[in-house]
Amino acid sequence: EFQDPDRDLVDLEKKDFKHIDKITFRPEGSVADGRKNSYNTPPHKLPHKFVFKDYCPKVYRQIRAFYGIQEEDYMLSVCGDFHFIEFMTNSKSGEWFYYSGD
């Protein structure tokens, strides 16, 4: 379902297309306390915290809003009660990647 494309739009700047937020997800979840880089995160079942990199958050927030995806649904997709497919890349970084069910 498409939303009104002018709804909740903000002016994007060149820097918004290069910005990266790093969000720490603790097993018990967390509540934003008003400080910079403080986020509400849901609890998860991993025994340890993990860091999620949100690339171009303002840009993708607008795309999600355009398609009617709520921020809560986005966060649950990242950190909900789902089974993820995990794999390790064969690149130099050695980072792990995950696919969600949606």
PyMOL commands that set and color helices and strands:
alter all, ss='L'
color gray80, all
select helices_A, chain A and resi 14-17+57-66+71-79
alter helices_A, ss='H'
color red, helices_A
select strands_A, chain A and resi 20-25+50-55+85-88+96-99
alter strands_A, ss='S'
color yellow, strands_A
deselect
rebuild
show_as cartoon
